[in-house]
Amino acid sequence: MVNEADKMAREYELAMKKAIKEGSIIETSPYHEVIQLYEKVRNLLIEKGWKDQVPIYTNQINIYYEKLEKYNKLKQIEAQKLEKQKAIEEMHKIKEEGTQIANNIEKMKILEETKKKEMEVQIFIKQIDEMVNNAERTAREYEVALRKGQFERSCPYPEIINTYEKIRNMLLERGLKDDAAIYTTQIQAYKEKLVKDKRLRE
């Protein structure tokens, strides 16, 4: 029994040294079983009256109790290390998730800003279209009236020129020089029409 107990302890201790080098521990130890075997032998010696040998086994039992206590402490330390590692990993995970959330929020902000700008552009284009349509409709109605001999109608060209100048300024404020140039041409065309209209009325 003693040989069996010692063999179990030696094999375990060799395996434990190897496991520690590899960064782990063996989850169970044979020390409880070894202690039980030594206690069994000690009890047999007491029963037989061989009291002089009893202290030897009592000493061995105490040694294995110490080893068991060291193993339990080591296991506790390893468990704490594992918990600490898990906590660190969880913190990294939370940090990564936080970064991802921040990135998603930033993307959403950019998307919202883009949509807002697109909406502003659409409103701007619609505003210009309405101004142009109103100006051109007014010009057409006036020119039709002139062809019908309705000279009593007031000339809308100054107002139309003013509208196109306003549109041109709005485009220039946005840096749309090419588009603004189109309305410069329109302004010039209506100025020429205004001169002709004045001559017609003289």
C-alpha positions as CSV (number, residue, x, y, z in Angstrom):
1,M,0.0,0.0,0.0
2,V,2.8,2.4,0.9
3,N,4.6,1.7,-2.4
4,E,1.4,2.3,-4.3
5,A,0.8,5.6,-2.4
6,D,4.4,6.8,-3.1
7,K,4.1,5.8,-6.8
8,M,0.8,7.7,-7.1
9,A,2.4,10.8,-5.5
10,R,5.6,10.7,-7.6
11,E,3.7,10.3,-10.9
12,Y,1.4,13.1,-10.0
13,E,4.2,15.5,-9.0
14,L,6.1,14.8,-12.3
15,A,3.0,15.4,-14.3
16,M,2.3,18.6,-12.3
17,K,5.8,20.0,-12.9
18,K,5.3,19.4,-16.7
19,A,1.8,21.0,-16.6
20,I,3.1,24.1,-14.8
21,K,5.9,24.5,-17.4
22,E,3.1,24.4,-20.1
23,G,1.1,27.1,-18.2
24,S,-1.6,24.9,-16.6
25,I,-2.2,22.7,-13.6
26,I,-3.7,19.2,-13.1
27,E,-7.2,19.7,-11.7
28,T,-7.2,16.8,-9.3
29,S,-4.5,15.5,-6.9
30,P,-4.0,12.0,-5.4
31,Y,-3.0,13.4,-2.0
32,H,-6.4,12.6,-0.3
33,E,-6.1,9.0,-1.4
34,V,-2.4,8.8,-0.5
35,I,-3.2,10.2,3.0
36,Q,-6.0,7.6,3.4
37,L,-3.6,4.8,2.5
38,Y,-1.0,6.0,5.0
39,E,-3.6,6.3,7.7
40,K,-4.8,2.8,6.9
41,V,-1.2,1.5,7.3
42,R,-0.7,3.5,10.5
43,N,-4.0,2.1,12.0
44,L,-2.9,-1.5,11.1
45,L,0.5,-0.8,12.9
46,I,-1.4,0.5,16.0
47,E,-3.7,-2.6,16.0
48,K,-0.6,-4.9,15.9
49,G,1.1,-2.9,18.6
50,W,4.0,-1.8,16.5
51,K,4.0,1.7,18.0
52,D,7.7,2.5,17.2
53,Q,6.8,2.6,13.5
54,V,3.7,4.7,13.9
55,P,5.5,8.1,14.1
56,I,7.1,7.4,10.6
57,Y,3.7,7.1,9.0
58,T,2.3,10.0,11.0
59,N,5.2,12.1,9.7
60,Q,4.4,11.0,6.1
61,I,0.8,11.8,6.6
62,N,1.7,15.3,7.8
63,I,4.0,15.8,4.8
64,Y,1.2,14.9,2.4
65,Y,-1.2,17.1,4.3
66,E,1.2,20.0,3.7
67,K,1.5,19.0,0.0
68,L,-2.3,18.9,-0.2
69,E,-2.5,22.4,1.3
70,K,0.1,23.7,-1.2
71,Y,-1.8,22.1,-4.0
72,N,-5.0,23.8,-2.9
73,K,-3.3,27.2,-2.6
74,L,-1.8,26.7,-6.1
75,K,-5.2,25.8,-7.5
76,Q,-6.7,28.9,-5.9
77,I,-3.9,31.1,-7.3
78,E,-4.4,29.6,-10.8
79,A,-8.2,30.1,-10.5
80,Q,-7.6,33.8,-9.6
81,K,-5.2,34.1,-12.5
82,L,-7.8,32.6,-14.8
83,E,-10.5,35.0,-13.5
84,K,-8.1,37.9,-14.0
85,Q,-7.4,36.8,-17.5
86,K,-11.1,36.4,-18.2
87,A,-11.7,39.9,-16.8
88,I,-8.9,41.4,-19.0
89,E,-10.3,39.6,-22.1
90,E,-13.8,40.9,-21.2
91,M,-12.4,44.4,-20.9
92,H,-10.8,44.1,-24.3
93,K,-14.0,42.8,-25.7
94,I,-16.0,45.6,-24.2
95,K,-13.4,48.1,-25.5
96,E,-13.6,46.6,-29.0
97,E,-17.4,46.7,-28.9
98,G,-17.2,50.3,-27.6
99,T,-14.9,51.2,-30.5
100,Q,-17.2,49.4,-32.9
101,I,-20.3,51.3,-31.5
102,A,-18.4,54.6,-31.7
103,N,-17.5,53.8,-35.3
104,N,-21.1,52.9,-36.1
105,I,-22.3,56.1,-34.5
106,E,-19.7,58.1,-36.5
107,K,-20.9,56.4,-39.7
108,M,-24.5,57.1,-38.8
109,K,-23.6,60.8,-38.2
110,I,-21.8,61.0,-41.6
111,L,-24.8,59.3,-43.3
112,E,-27.2,61.7,-41.6
113,E,-25.1,64.7,-42.6
114,T,-24.9,63.4,-46.2
115,K,-28.7,62.9,-46.3
116,K,-29.1,66.4,-44.8
117,K,-26.9,67.9,-47.5
118,E,-28.6,66.0,-50.2
119,M,-32.0,67.2,-48.9
120,E,-30.6,70.8,-48.8
121,V,-29.4,70.5,-52.4
122,Q,-32.8,69.1,-53.5
123,I,-34.6,72.0,-51.8
124,F,-32.1,74.5,-53.4
125,I,-32.6,73.0,-56.8
126,K,-36.4,73.0,-56.4
127,Q,-36.3,76.7,-55.2
128,I,-34.3,77.7,-58.3
129,D,-36.6,75.7,-60.6
130,E,-39.7,77.4,-59.2
131,M,-38.0,80.9,-59.6
132,V,-37.0,80.1,-63.2
133,N,-40.4,78.7,-64.1
134,N,-42.2,81.7,-62.6
135,A,-39.9,84.1,-64.5
136,E,-40.2,82.3,-67.8
137,R,-44.0,82.0,-67.5
138,T,-44.3,85.7,-66.7
139,A,-42.2,86.5,-69.8
140,R,-44.2,84.2,-72.1
141,E,-47.5,85.6,-70.9
142,Y,-46.2,89.2,-71.5
143,E,-44.9,88.4,-74.9
144,V,-48.2,86.7,-75.9
145,A,-50.1,89.8,-74.7
146,L,-47.8,92.1,-76.8
147,R,-48.5,90.0,-79.9
148,K,-52.2,90.5,-79.2
149,G,-51.6,94.3,-79.0
150,Q,-52.1,94.5,-75.3
151,F,-49.5,97.2,-74.8
152,E,-51.1,98.5,-71.6
153,R,-49.5,95.6,-69.7
154,S,-46.4,96.6,-67.7
155,C,-43.1,95.1,-68.7
156,P,-41.9,92.3,-66.4
157,Y,-38.3,92.2,-67.7
158,P,-36.8,94.3,-64.8
159,E,-38.3,91.9,-62.3
160,I,-37.2,88.9,-64.3
161,I,-33.6,90.3,-64.5
162,N,-33.7,90.8,-60.7
163,T,-34.8,87.2,-60.3
164,Y,-32.0,85.8,-62.4
165,E,-29.4,88.0,-60.7
166,K,-30.7,86.6,-57.3
167,I,-30.3,83.1,-58.7
168,R,-26.8,83.8,-60.0
169,N,-25.8,85.1,-56.6
170,M,-27.2,82.1,-54.8
171,L,-25.2,79.8,-57.1
172,L,-22.0,81.8,-56.7
173,E,-22.4,81.6,-52.9
174,R,-22.2,77.8,-53.3
175,G,-19.2,78.0,-55.6
176,L,-21.3,76.9,-58.6
177,K,-19.6,79.2,-61.1
178,D,-20.5,77.2,-64.3
179,D,-24.2,77.2,-63.4
180,A,-24.0,80.9,-62.5
181,A,-22.6,81.7,-65.9
182,I,-25.8,80.3,-67.5
183,Y,-27.9,82.9,-65.6
184,T,-25.4,85.6,-66.6
185,T,-26.4,84.8,-70.2
186,Q,-30.1,84.9,-69.3
187,I,-29.7,88.3,-67.6
188,Q,-28.0,89.7,-70.7
189,A,-30.7,88.3,-72.9
190,Y,-33.5,89.9,-70.8
191,K,-31.6,93.2,-70.7
192,E,-31.6,93.2,-74.5
193,K,-35.3,92.4,-74.5
194,L,-35.9,95.3,-72.1
195,V,-34.1,97.7,-74.5
196,K,-36.2,96.5,-77.4
197,D,-39.4,96.8,-75.3
198,K,-38.6,100.4,-74.4
199,R,-38.0,101.2,-78.1
200,L,-41.3,99.5,-79.0
201,R,-43.2,101.7,-76.5
202,E,-41.6,105.0,-77.6
